[in-house]
Amino acid sequence: MRKYNYEDQEAKRYGRIVQATMIHHIYPLADYPMLALQTWNLLPLSAASHNKMHDRLTDEVTGAGLYWQQKRRRDFEKFFSEKN
């Protein structure tokens, strides 16, 4: 959170300054527990922005969540290539 000045990074993407209140795992913790503490996989968000990252009924990643996954894809691939 400190790295991003406690600002919601999804809101900032649209030019708005909103206080972040939680950390979102870009690649879901349930699917990728080994990425839990990788800083590139952590994104400060407000509760409203966090709710836009995945469908709360199915827990599927939404378009907003997929945007961040694509943005961090290089880090994701590097992480797994170094593990092999």
PDB file of N, CA, C and O in Angstrom:
ATOM      1  N   MET A   1       0.834  -1.188   0.000  1.00  0.00           N
ATOM      2  CA  MET A   1       0.000   0.000   0.000  1.00  0.00           C
ATOM      3  C   MET A   1       0.882   1.256   0.000  1.00  0.00           C
ATOM      4  O   MET A   1       0.610   2.229  -0.704  1.00  0.00           O
ATOM      5  N   ARG A   2       1.924   1.206   0.796  1.00  0.00           N
ATOM      6  CA  ARG A   2       2.799   2.369   0.895  1.00  0.00           C
ATOM      7  C   ARG A   2       3.433   2.694  -0.462  1.00  0.00           C
ATOM      8  O   ARG A   2       3.577   3.863  -0.820  1.00  0.00           O
ATOM      9  N   LYS A   3       3.805   1.665  -1.206  1.00  0.00           N
ATOM     10  CA  LYS A   3       4.432   1.840  -2.527  1.00  0.00           C
ATOM     11  C   LYS A   3       3.542   2.677  -3.451  1.00  0.00           C
ATOM     12  O   LYS A   3       4.047   3.438  -4.277  1.00  0.00           O
ATOM     13  N   TYR A   4       2.244   2.541  -3.316  1.00  0.00           N
ATOM     14  CA  TYR A   4       1.284   3.237  -4.170  1.00  0.00           C
ATOM     15  C   TYR A   4       0.571   4.381  -3.443  1.00  0.00           C
ATOM     16  O   TYR A   4      -0.502   4.814  -3.862  1.00  0.00           O
ATOM     17  N   ASN A   5       1.173   4.867  -2.352  1.00  0.00           N
ATOM     18  CA  ASN A   5       0.626   5.992  -1.585  1.00  0.00           C
ATOM     19  C   ASN A   5      -0.803   5.752  -1.102  1.00  0.00           C
ATOM     20  O   ASN A   5      -1.586   6.692  -0.963  1.00  0.00           O
ATOM     21  N   TYR A   6      -1.133   4.490  -0.849  1.00  0.00           N
ATOM     22  CA  TYR A   6      -2.455   4.123  -0.341  1.00  0.00           C
ATOM     23  C   TYR A   6      -3.576   4.567  -1.286  1.00  0.00           C
ATOM     24  O   TYR A   6      -4.685   4.862  -0.843  1.00  0.00           O
ATOM     25  N   GLU A   7      -3.281   4.612  -2.585  1.00  0.00           N
ATOM     26  CA  GLU A   7      -4.263   5.038  -3.577  1.00  0.00           C
ATOM     27  C   GLU A   7      -4.774   3.842  -4.368  1.00  0.00           C
ATOM     28  O   GLU A   7      -4.012   2.949  -4.740  1.00  0.00           O
ATOM     29  N   ASP A   8      -6.060   3.844  -4.611  1.00  0.00           N
ATOM     30  CA  ASP A   8      -6.734   2.820  -5.417  1.00  0.00           C
ATOM     31  C   ASP A   8      -6.185   2.914  -6.841  1.00  0.00           C
ATOM     32  O   ASP A   8      -6.355   3.934  -7.509  1.00  0.00           O
ATOM     33  N   GLN A   9      -5.536   1.863  -7.295  1.00  0.00           N
ATOM     34  CA  GLN A   9      -4.886   1.889  -8.596  1.00  0.00           C
ATOM     35  C   GLN A   9      -5.867   1.772  -9.763  1.00  0.00           C
ATOM     36  O   GLN A   9      -5.575   2.254 -10.857  1.00  0.00           O
ATOM     37  N   GLU A  10      -6.996   1.158  -9.555  1.00  0.00           N
ATOM     38  CA  GLU A  10      -8.016   1.089 -10.607  1.00  0.00           C
ATOM     39  C   GLU A  10      -8.635   2.473 -10.804  1.00  0.00           C
ATOM     40  O   GLU A  10      -8.826   2.899 -11.943  1.00  0.00           O
ATOM     41  N   ALA A  11      -8.946   3.169  -9.740  1.00  0.00           N
ATOM     42  CA  ALA A  11      -9.492   4.533  -9.851  1.00  0.00           C
ATOM     43  C   ALA A  11      -8.451   5.465 -10.469  1.00  0.00           C
ATOM     44  O   ALA A  11      -8.783   6.315 -11.295  1.00  0.00           O
ATOM     45  N   LYS A  12      -7.219   5.303 -10.073  1.00  0.00           N
ATOM     46  CA  LYS A  12      -6.146   6.153 -10.592  1.00  0.00           C
ATOM     47  C   LYS A  12      -5.999   5.986 -12.104  1.00  0.00           C
ATOM     48  O   LYS A  12      -5.674   6.940 -12.812  1.00  0.00           O
ATOM     49  N   ARG A  13      -6.233   4.805 -12.578  1.00  0.00           N
ATOM     50  CA  ARG A  13      -6.196   4.523 -14.005  1.00  0.00           C
ATOM     51  C   ARG A  13      -7.133   5.436 -14.787  1.00  0.00           C
ATOM     52  O   ARG A  13      -6.894   5.726 -15.960  1.00  0.00           O
ATOM     53  N   TYR A  14      -8.197   5.886 -14.133  1.00  0.00           N
ATOM     54  CA  TYR A  14      -9.180   6.776 -14.756  1.00  0.00           C
ATOM     55  C   TYR A  14      -9.040   8.217 -14.280  1.00  0.00           C
ATOM     56  O   TYR A  14      -9.937   9.036 -14.481  1.00  0.00           O
ATOM     57  N   GLY A  15      -7.906   8.521 -13.644  1.00  0.00           N
ATOM     58  CA  GLY A  15      -7.635   9.892 -13.228  1.00  0.00           C
ATOM     59  C   GLY A  15      -8.278  10.319 -11.921  1.00  0.00           C
ATOM     60  O   GLY A  15      -8.277  11.504 -11.586  1.00  0.00           O
ATOM     61  N   ARG A  16      -8.825   9.369 -11.183  1.00  0.00           N
ATOM     62  CA  ARG A  16      -9.459   9.687  -9.899  1.00  0.00           C
ATOM     63  C   ARG A  16      -8.528   9.285  -8.761  1.00  0.00           C
ATOM     64  O   ARG A  16      -7.817   8.284  -8.852  1.00  0.00           O
ATOM     65  N   ILE A  17      -8.539  10.062  -7.704  1.00  0.00           N
ATOM     66  CA  ILE A  17      -7.763   9.739  -6.501  1.00  0.00           C
ATOM     67  C   ILE A  17      -8.744   9.252  -5.438  1.00  0.00           C
ATOM     68  O   ILE A  17      -9.588  10.009  -4.958  1.00  0.00           O
ATOM     69  N   VAL A  18      -8.616   7.981  -5.081  1.00  0.00           N
ATOM     70  CA  VAL A  18      -9.483   7.338  -4.087  1.00  0.00           C
ATOM     71  C   VAL A  18      -8.575   6.567  -3.139  1.00  0.00           C
ATOM     72  O   VAL A  18      -7.612   5.937  -3.574  1.00  0.00           O
ATOM     73  N   GLN A  19      -8.877   6.614  -1.854  1.00  0.00           N
ATOM     74  CA  GLN A  19      -8.068   5.892  -0.875  1.00  0.00           C
ATOM     75  C   GLN A  19      -8.282   4.382  -1.001  1.00  0.00           C
ATOM     76  O   GLN A  19      -9.416   3.906  -1.050  1.00  0.00           O
ATOM     77  N   ALA A  20      -7.185   3.648  -1.052  1.00  0.00           N
ATOM     78  CA  ALA A  20      -7.238   2.184  -1.065  1.00  0.00           C
ATOM     79  C   ALA A  20      -7.469   1.685   0.358  1.00  0.00           C
ATOM     80  O   ALA A  20      -6.917   2.224   1.317  1.00  0.00           O
ATOM     81  N   THR A  21      -8.278   0.665   0.475  1.00  0.00           N
ATOM     82  CA  THR A  21      -8.587   0.108   1.795  1.00  0.00           C
ATOM     83  C   THR A  21      -8.234  -1.373   1.906  1.00  0.00           C
ATOM     84  O   THR A  21      -8.336  -1.966   2.980  1.00  0.00           O
ATOM     85  N   MET A  22      -7.815  -1.968   0.776  1.00  0.00           N
ATOM     86  CA  MET A  22      -7.486  -3.401   0.786  1.00  0.00           C
ATOM     87  C   MET A  22      -6.523  -3.723  -0.342  1.00  0.00           C
ATOM     88  O   MET A  22      -6.282  -2.914  -1.237  1.00  0.00           O
ATOM     89  N   ILE A  23      -5.986  -4.920  -0.271  1.00  0.00           N
ATOM     90  CA  ILE A  23      -5.088  -5.413  -1.309  1.00  0.00           C
ATOM     91  C   ILE A  23      -5.800  -6.503  -2.103  1.00  0.00           C
ATOM     92  O   ILE A  23      -6.413  -7.405  -1.532  1.00  0.00           O
ATOM     93  N   HIS A  24      -5.711  -6.407  -3.406  1.00  0.00           N
ATOM     94  CA  HIS A  24      -6.290  -7.392  -4.319  1.00  0.00           C
ATOM     95  C   HIS A  24      -5.158  -8.229  -4.905  1.00  0.00           C
ATOM     96  O   HIS A  24      -4.114  -7.693  -5.278  1.00  0.00           O
ATOM     97  N   HIS A  25      -5.362  -9.536  -4.986  1.00  0.00           N
ATOM     98  CA  HIS A  25      -4.410 -10.417  -5.652  1.00  0.00           C
ATOM     99  C   HIS A  25      -4.820 -10.491  -7.120  1.00  0.00           C
ATOM    100  O   HIS A  25      -5.878 -11.032  -7.441  1.00  0.00           O
ATOM    101  N   ILE A  26      -3.998  -9.954  -8.003  1.00  0.00           N
ATOM    102  CA  ILE A  26      -4.307  -9.894  -9.431  1.00  0.00           C
ATOM    103  C   ILE A  26      -4.550 -11.293  -9.983  1.00  0.00           C
ATOM    104  O   ILE A  26      -5.546 -11.535 -10.665  1.00  0.00           O
ATOM    105  N   TYR A  27      -3.649 -12.195  -9.688  1.00  0.00           N
ATOM    106  CA  TYR A  27      -3.868 -13.613 -10.000  1.00  0.00           C
ATOM    107  C   TYR A  27      -4.408 -14.226  -8.710  1.00  0.00           C
ATOM    108  O   TYR A  27      -3.699 -14.255  -7.704  1.00  0.00           O
ATOM    109  N   PRO A  28      -5.652 -14.718  -8.719  1.00  0.00           N
ATOM    110  CA  PRO A  28      -6.365 -15.110  -7.503  1.00  0.00           C
ATOM    111  C   PRO A  28      -5.585 -16.045  -6.572  1.00  0.00           C
ATOM    112  O   PRO A  28      -4.950 -17.006  -7.006  1.00  0.00           O
ATOM    113  N   LEU A  29      -5.658 -15.731  -5.312  1.00  0.00           N
ATOM    114  CA  LEU A  29      -4.982 -16.486  -4.265  1.00  0.00           C
ATOM    115  C   LEU A  29      -5.418 -17.957  -4.247  1.00  0.00           C
ATOM    116  O   LEU A  29      -4.603 -18.848  -4.011  1.00  0.00           O
ATOM    117  N   ALA A  30      -6.690 -18.197  -4.495  1.00  0.00           N
ATOM    118  CA  ALA A  30      -7.200 -19.576  -4.490  1.00  0.00           C
ATOM    119  C   ALA A  30      -6.551 -20.419  -5.589  1.00  0.00           C
ATOM    120  O   ALA A  30      -6.323 -21.616  -5.408  1.00  0.00           O
ATOM    121  N   ASP A  31      -6.260 -19.796  -6.714  1.00  0.00           N
ATOM    122  CA  ASP A  31      -5.665 -20.510  -7.842  1.00  0.00           C
ATOM    123  C   ASP A  31      -4.139 -20.507  -7.819  1.00  0.00           C
ATOM    124  O   ASP A  31      -3.503 -21.443  -8.304  1.00  0.00           O
ATOM    125  N   TYR A  32      -3.558 -19.453  -7.254  1.00  0.00           N
ATOM    126  CA  TYR A  32      -2.099 -19.274  -7.266  1.00  0.00           C
ATOM    127  C   TYR A  32      -1.577 -18.899  -5.876  1.00  0.00           C
ATOM    128  O   TYR A  32      -1.078 -17.788  -5.695  1.00  0.00           O
ATOM    129  N   PRO A  33      -1.681 -19.798  -4.890  1.00  0.00           N
ATOM    130  CA  PRO A  33      -1.232 -19.445  -3.534  1.00  0.00           C
ATOM    131  C   PRO A  33       0.253 -19.098  -3.478  1.00  0.00           C
ATOM    132  O   PRO A  33       0.681 -18.371  -2.581  1.00  0.00           O
ATOM    133  N   MET A  34       1.045 -19.605  -4.421  1.00  0.00           N
ATOM    134  CA  MET A  34       2.473 -19.308  -4.420  1.00  0.00           C
ATOM    135  C   MET A  34       2.765 -17.849  -4.776  1.00  0.00           C
ATOM    136  O   MET A  34       3.895 -17.391  -4.605  1.00  0.00           O
ATOM    137  N   LEU A  35       1.778 -17.124  -5.262  1.00  0.00           N
ATOM    138  CA  LEU A  35       1.954 -15.715  -5.617  1.00  0.00           C
ATOM    139  C   LEU A  35       1.455 -14.772  -4.526  1.00  0.00           C
ATOM    140  O   LEU A  35       1.414 -13.557  -4.722  1.00  0.00           O
ATOM    141  N   ALA A  36       1.082 -15.324  -3.393  1.00  0.00           N
ATOM    142  CA  ALA A  36       0.453 -14.541  -2.323  1.00  0.00           C
ATOM    143  C   ALA A  36       1.238 -13.299  -1.926  1.00  0.00           C
ATOM    144  O   ALA A  36       0.640 -12.253  -1.675  1.00  0.00           O
ATOM    145  N   LEU A  37       2.547 -13.388  -1.865  1.00  0.00           N
ATOM    146  CA  LEU A  37       3.348 -12.260  -1.391  1.00  0.00           C
ATOM    147  C   LEU A  37       4.227 -11.644  -2.474  1.00  0.00           C
ATOM    148  O   LEU A  37       5.134 -10.867  -2.174  1.00  0.00           O
ATOM    149  N   GLN A  38       3.964 -11.984  -3.718  1.00  0.00           N
ATOM    150  CA  GLN A  38       4.712 -11.367  -4.819  1.00  0.00           C
ATOM    151  C   GLN A  38       4.176  -9.947  -5.000  1.00  0.00           C
ATOM    152  O   GLN A  38       2.998  -9.771  -5.310  1.00  0.00           O
ATOM    153  N   THR A  39       5.016  -8.941  -4.813  1.00  0.00           N
ATOM    154  CA  THR A  39       4.538  -7.552  -4.848  1.00  0.00           C
ATOM    155  C   THR A  39       3.895  -7.185  -6.185  1.00  0.00           C
ATOM    156  O   THR A  39       2.965  -6.378  -6.211  1.00  0.00           O
ATOM    157  N   TRP A  40       4.360  -7.750  -7.277  1.00  0.00           N
ATOM    158  CA  TRP A  40       3.766  -7.429  -8.578  1.00  0.00           C
ATOM    159  C   TRP A  40       2.348  -7.990  -8.711  1.00  0.00           C
ATOM    160  O   TRP A  40       1.605  -7.574  -9.600  1.00  0.00           O
ATOM    161  N   ASN A  41       1.963  -8.927  -7.841  1.00  0.00           N
ATOM    162  CA  ASN A  41       0.632  -9.525  -7.877  1.00  0.00           C
ATOM    163  C   ASN A  41      -0.343  -8.840  -6.915  1.00  0.00           C
ATOM    164  O   ASN A  41      -1.501  -9.245  -6.817  1.00  0.00           O
ATOM    165  N   LEU A  42       0.107  -7.832  -6.222  1.00  0.00           N
ATOM    166  CA  LEU A  42      -0.712  -7.145  -5.230  1.00  0.00           C
ATOM    167  C   LEU A  42      -1.117  -5.771  -5.734  1.00  0.00           C
ATOM    168  O   LEU A  42      -0.285  -5.042  -6.273  1.00  0.00           O
ATOM    169  N   LEU A  43      -2.369  -5.411  -5.568  1.00  0.00           N
ATOM    170  CA  LEU A  43      -2.883  -4.157  -6.082  1.00  0.00           C
ATOM    171  C   LEU A  43      -3.766  -3.480  -5.034  1.00  0.00           C
ATOM    172  O   LEU A  43      -4.784  -4.045  -4.635  1.00  0.00           O
ATOM    173  N   PRO A  44      -3.395  -2.284  -4.583  1.00  0.00           N
ATOM    174  CA  PRO A  44      -4.229  -1.560  -3.620  1.00  0.00           C
ATOM    175  C   PRO A  44      -5.516  -1.074  -4.290  1.00  0.00           C
ATOM    176  O   PRO A  44      -5.479  -0.465  -5.359  1.00  0.00           O
ATOM    177  N   LEU A  45      -6.642  -1.350  -3.653  1.00  0.00           N
ATOM    178  CA  LEU A  45      -7.941  -0.953  -4.191  1.00  0.00           C
ATOM    179  C   LEU A  45      -8.876  -0.495  -3.079  1.00  0.00           C
ATOM    180  O   LEU A  45      -8.676  -0.818  -1.908  1.00  0.00           O
ATOM    181  N   SER A  46      -9.886   0.250  -3.458  1.00  0.00           N
ATOM    182  CA  SER A  46     -10.993   0.542  -2.553  1.00  0.00           C
ATOM    183  C   SER A  46     -11.944  -0.658  -2.611  1.00  0.00           C
ATOM    184  O   SER A  46     -11.806  -1.520  -3.479  1.00  0.00           O
ATOM    185  N   ALA A  47     -12.889  -0.711  -1.704  1.00  0.00           N
ATOM    186  CA  ALA A  47     -13.857  -1.815  -1.717  1.00  0.00           C
ATOM    187  C   ALA A  47     -14.657  -1.807  -3.013  1.00  0.00           C
ATOM    188  O   ALA A  47     -14.931  -2.868  -3.574  1.00  0.00           O
ATOM    189  N   ALA A  48     -15.034  -0.631  -3.493  1.00  0.00           N
ATOM    190  CA  ALA A  48     -15.818  -0.541  -4.733  1.00  0.00           C
ATOM    191  C   ALA A  48     -15.030  -1.079  -5.919  1.00  0.00           C
ATOM    192  O   ALA A  48     -15.565  -1.835  -6.730  1.00  0.00           O
ATOM    193  N   SER A  49     -13.771  -0.696  -6.025  1.00  0.00           N
ATOM    194  CA  SER A  49     -12.945  -1.195  -7.132  1.00  0.00           C
ATOM    195  C   SER A  49     -12.691  -2.687  -7.000  1.00  0.00           C
ATOM    196  O   SER A  49     -12.670  -3.413  -7.994  1.00  0.00           O
ATOM    197  N   HIS A  50     -12.500  -3.138  -5.775  1.00  0.00           N
ATOM    198  CA  HIS A  50     -12.250  -4.561  -5.559  1.00  0.00           C
ATOM    199  C   HIS A  50     -13.446  -5.399  -6.023  1.00  0.00           C
ATOM    200  O   HIS A  50     -13.273  -6.474  -6.596  1.00  0.00           O
ATOM    201  N   ASN A  51     -14.645  -4.902  -5.772  1.00  0.00           N
ATOM    202  CA  ASN A  51     -15.848  -5.628  -6.195  1.00  0.00           C
ATOM    203  C   ASN A  51     -15.969  -5.706  -7.712  1.00  0.00           C
ATOM    204  O   ASN A  51     -16.681  -6.566  -8.231  1.00  0.00           O
ATOM    205  N   LYS A  52     -15.283  -4.819  -8.430  1.00  0.00           N
ATOM    206  CA  LYS A  52     -15.317  -4.833  -9.894  1.00  0.00           C
ATOM    207  C   LYS A  52     -14.304  -5.810 -10.488  1.00  0.00           C
ATOM    208  O   LYS A  52     -14.347  -6.084 -11.687  1.00  0.00           O
ATOM    209  N   MET A  53     -13.408  -6.330  -9.681  1.00  0.00           N
ATOM    210  CA  MET A  53     -12.350  -7.205 -10.189  1.00  0.00           C
ATOM    211  C   MET A  53     -12.812  -8.637 -10.427  1.00  0.00           C
ATOM    212  O   MET A  53     -12.259  -9.342 -11.271  1.00  0.00           O
ATOM    213  N   HIS A  54     -13.831  -9.064  -9.679  1.00  0.00           N
ATOM    214  CA  HIS A  54     -14.367 -10.401  -9.902  1.00  0.00           C
ATOM    215  C   HIS A  54     -15.827 -10.462  -9.510  1.00  0.00           C
ATOM    216  O   HIS A  54     -16.280  -9.757  -8.609  1.00  0.00           O
ATOM    217  N   ASP A  55     -16.541 -11.306 -10.196  1.00  0.00           N
ATOM    218  CA  ASP A  55     -17.954 -11.510  -9.946  1.00  0.00           C
ATOM    219  C   ASP A  55     -18.114 -12.101  -8.551  1.00  0.00           C
ATOM    220  O   ASP A  55     -17.534 -13.145  -8.250  1.00  0.00           O
ATOM    221  N   ARG A  56     -18.876 -11.462  -7.718  1.00  0.00           N
ATOM    222  CA  ARG A  56     -19.013 -11.903  -6.325  1.00  0.00           C
ATOM    223  C   ARG A  56     -19.834 -13.182  -6.184  1.00  0.00           C
ATOM    224  O   ARG A  56     -19.734 -13.859  -5.161  1.00  0.00           O
ATOM    225  N   LEU A  57     -20.631 -13.522  -7.171  1.00  0.00           N
ATOM    226  CA  LEU A  57     -21.409 -14.761  -7.083  1.00  0.00           C
ATOM    227  C   LEU A  57     -20.588 -15.970  -7.516  1.00  0.00           C
ATOM    228  O   LEU A  57     -20.634 -17.021  -6.876  1.00  0.00           O
ATOM    229  N   THR A  58     -19.834 -15.816  -8.607  1.00  0.00           N
ATOM    230  CA  THR A  58     -19.076 -16.946  -9.146  1.00  0.00           C
ATOM    231  C   THR A  58     -17.582 -16.872  -8.812  1.00  0.00           C
ATOM    232  O   THR A  58     -16.863 -17.861  -8.954  1.00  0.00           O
ATOM    233  N   ASP A  59     -17.132 -15.734  -8.381  1.00  0.00           N
ATOM    234  CA  ASP A  59     -15.724 -15.450  -8.099  1.00  0.00           C
ATOM    235  C   ASP A  59     -14.847 -15.470  -9.357  1.00  0.00           C
ATOM    236  O   ASP A  59     -13.621 -15.513  -9.259  1.00  0.00           O
ATOM    237  N   GLU A  60     -15.480 -15.439 -10.542  1.00  0.00           N
ATOM    238  CA  GLU A  60     -14.756 -15.369 -11.807  1.00  0.00           C
ATOM    239  C   GLU A  60     -14.162 -13.977 -11.980  1.00  0.00           C
ATOM    240  O   GLU A  60     -14.770 -12.981 -11.589  1.00  0.00           O
ATOM    241  N   VAL A  61     -12.988 -13.914 -12.560  1.00  0.00           N
ATOM    242  CA  VAL A  61     -12.332 -12.639 -12.830  1.00  0.00           C
ATOM    243  C   VAL A  61     -13.118 -11.917 -13.923  1.00  0.00           C
ATOM    244  O   VAL A  61     -13.495 -12.521 -14.927  1.00  0.00           O
ATOM    245  N   THR A  62     -13.364 -10.614 -13.719  1.00  0.00           N
ATOM    246  CA  THR A  62     -14.120  -9.807 -14.682  1.00  0.00           C
ATOM    247  C   THR A  62     -13.170  -9.121 -15.652  1.00  0.00           C
ATOM    248  O   THR A  62     -11.958  -9.328 -15.600  1.00  0.00           O
ATOM    249  N   GLY A  63     -13.723  -8.313 -16.526  1.00  0.00           N
ATOM    250  CA  GLY A  63     -12.919  -7.566 -17.482  1.00  0.00           C
ATOM    251  C   GLY A  63     -11.878  -6.690 -16.818  1.00  0.00           C
ATOM    252  O   GLY A  63     -10.740  -6.622 -17.283  1.00  0.00           O
ATOM    253  N   ALA A  64     -12.248  -6.017 -15.738  1.00  0.00           N
ATOM    254  CA  ALA A  64     -11.293  -5.170 -15.025  1.00  0.00           C
ATOM    255  C   ALA A  64     -10.157  -6.011 -14.453  1.00  0.00           C
ATOM    256  O   ALA A  64      -8.994  -5.610 -14.500  1.00  0.00           O
ATOM    257  N   GLY A  65     -10.494  -7.157 -13.923  1.00  0.00           N
ATOM    258  CA  GLY A  65      -9.473  -8.049 -13.379  1.00  0.00           C
ATOM    259  C   GLY A  65      -8.572  -8.600 -14.474  1.00  0.00           C
ATOM    260  O   GLY A  65      -7.364  -8.736 -14.280  1.00  0.00           O
ATOM    261  N   LEU A  66      -9.155  -8.915 -15.618  1.00  0.00           N
ATOM    262  CA  LEU A  66      -8.371  -9.422 -16.750  1.00  0.00           C
ATOM    263  C   LEU A  66      -7.416  -8.358 -17.285  1.00  0.00           C
ATOM    264  O   LEU A  66      -6.318  -8.672 -17.745  1.00  0.00           O
ATOM    265  N   TYR A  67      -7.846  -7.092 -17.220  1.00  0.00           N
ATOM    266  CA  TYR A  67      -6.958  -5.997 -17.637  1.00  0.00           C
ATOM    267  C   TYR A  67      -5.664  -6.041 -16.825  1.00  0.00           C
ATOM    268  O   TYR A  67      -4.573  -5.967 -17.389  1.00  0.00           O
ATOM    269  N   TRP A  68      -5.788  -6.161 -15.497  1.00  0.00           N
ATOM    270  CA  TRP A  68      -4.604  -6.171 -14.630  1.00  0.00           C
ATOM    271  C   TRP A  68      -3.792  -7.445 -14.817  1.00  0.00           C
ATOM    272  O   TRP A  68      -2.565  -7.411 -14.727  1.00  0.00           O
ATOM    273  N   GLN A  69      -4.453  -8.566 -15.075  1.00  0.00           N
ATOM    274  CA  GLN A  69      -3.706  -9.796 -15.341  1.00  0.00           C
ATOM    275  C   GLN A  69      -2.867  -9.648 -16.606  1.00  0.00           C
ATOM    276  O   GLN A  69      -1.710 -10.067 -16.639  1.00  0.00           O
ATOM    277  N   GLN A  70      -3.446  -9.058 -17.637  1.00  0.00           N
ATOM    278  CA  GLN A  70      -2.705  -8.850 -18.875  1.00  0.00           C
ATOM    279  C   GLN A  70      -1.543  -7.888 -18.648  1.00  0.00           C
ATOM    280  O   GLN A  70      -0.452  -8.085 -19.183  1.00  0.00           O
ATOM    281  N   LYS A  71      -1.779  -6.866 -17.865  1.00  0.00           N
ATOM    282  CA  LYS A  71      -0.746  -5.869 -17.563  1.00  0.00           C
ATOM    283  C   LYS A  71       0.437  -6.501 -16.822  1.00  0.00           C
ATOM    284  O   LYS A  71       1.582  -6.090 -17.010  1.00  0.00           O
ATOM    285  N   ARG A  72       0.157  -7.499 -15.981  1.00  0.00           N
ATOM    286  CA  ARG A  72       1.220  -8.143 -15.189  1.00  0.00           C
ATOM    287  C   ARG A  72       1.629  -9.503 -15.755  1.00  0.00           C
ATOM    288  O   ARG A  72       2.349 -10.251 -15.094  1.00  0.00           O
ATOM    289  N   ARG A  73       1.183  -9.832 -16.961  1.00  0.00           N
ATOM    290  CA  ARG A  73       1.462 -11.126 -17.580  1.00  0.00           C
ATOM    291  C   ARG A  73       2.964 -11.418 -17.656  1.00  0.00           C
ATOM    292  O   ARG A  73       3.376 -12.551 -17.411  1.00  0.00           O
ATOM    293  N   ARG A  74       3.781 -10.429 -17.987  1.00  0.00           N
ATOM    294  CA  ARG A  74       5.224 -10.643 -18.113  1.00  0.00           C
ATOM    295  C   ARG A  74       5.829 -11.098 -16.783  1.00  0.00           C
ATOM    296  O   ARG A  74       6.658 -12.008 -16.754  1.00  0.00           O
ATOM    297  N   ASP A  75       5.411 -10.460 -15.678  1.00  0.00           N
ATOM    298  CA  ASP A  75       5.901 -10.853 -14.356  1.00  0.00           C
ATOM    299  C   ASP A  75       5.450 -12.274 -14.014  1.00  0.00           C
ATOM    300  O   ASP A  75       6.211 -13.061 -13.452  1.00  0.00           O
ATOM    301  N   PHE A  76       4.210 -12.584 -14.359  1.00  0.00           N
ATOM    302  CA  PHE A  76       3.634 -13.913 -14.124  1.00  0.00           C
ATOM    303  C   PHE A  76       4.458 -14.982 -14.853  1.00  0.00           C
ATOM    304  O   PHE A  76       4.846 -15.990 -14.262  1.00  0.00           O
ATOM    305  N   GLU A  77       4.714 -14.750 -16.122  1.00  0.00           N
ATOM    306  CA  GLU A  77       5.479 -15.717 -16.909  1.00  0.00           C
ATOM    307  C   GLU A  77       6.911 -15.833 -16.418  1.00  0.00           C
ATOM    308  O   GLU A  77       7.466 -16.931 -16.387  1.00  0.00           O
ATOM    309  N   LYS A  78       7.510 -14.729 -16.039  1.00  0.00           N
ATOM    310  CA  LYS A  78       8.885 -14.749 -15.515  1.00  0.00           C
ATOM    311  C   LYS A  78       8.958 -15.567 -14.227  1.00  0.00           C
ATOM    312  O   LYS A  78       9.879 -16.361 -14.037  1.00  0.00           O
ATOM    313  N   PHE A  79       7.987 -15.366 -13.350  1.00  0.00           N
ATOM    314  CA  PHE A  79       7.943 -16.085 -12.078  1.00  0.00           C
ATOM    315  C   PHE A  79       7.962 -17.600 -12.328  1.00  0.00           C
ATOM    316  O   PHE A  79       8.747 -18.324 -11.716  1.00  0.00           O
ATOM    317  N   PHE A  80       7.099 -18.071 -13.223  1.00  0.00           N
ATOM    318  CA  PHE A  80       7.000 -19.500 -13.459  1.00  0.00           C
ATOM    319  C   PHE A  80       8.150 -20.047 -14.291  1.00  0.00           C
ATOM    320  O   PHE A  80       8.499 -21.219 -14.151  1.00  0.00           O
ATOM    321  N   SER A  81       8.739 -19.245 -15.136  1.00  0.00           N
ATOM    322  CA  SER A  81       9.898 -19.728 -15.899  1.00  0.00           C
ATOM    323  C   SER A  81      11.122 -19.894 -14.998  1.00  0.00           C
ATOM    324  O   SER A  81      11.956 -20.766 -15.240  1.00  0.00           O
ATOM    325  N   GLU A  82      11.230 -19.064 -13.966  1.00  0.00           N
ATOM    326  CA  GLU A  82      12.340 -19.162 -13.019  1.00  0.00           C
ATOM    327  C   GLU A  82      12.158 -20.320 -12.049  1.00  0.00           C
ATOM    328  O   GLU A  82      13.132 -20.784 -11.455  1.00  0.00           O
ATOM    329  N   LYS A  83      10.921 -20.796 -11.879  1.00  0.00           N
ATOM    330  CA  LYS A  83      10.642 -21.902 -10.969  1.00  0.00           C
ATOM    331  C   LYS A  83      11.016 -23.256 -11.589  1.00  0.00           C
ATOM    332  O   LYS A  83      11.213 -24.235 -10.868  1.00  0.00           O
ATOM    333  N   ASN A  84      11.113 -23.311 -12.910  1.00  0.00           N
ATOM    334  CA  ASN A  84      11.409 -24.580 -13.601  1.00  0.00           C
ATOM    335  C   ASN A  84      12.880 -24.762 -13.799  1.00  0.00           C
ATOM    336  O   ASN A  84      13.307 -25.770 -14.362  1.00  0.00           O
TER     337      ASN A  84
END
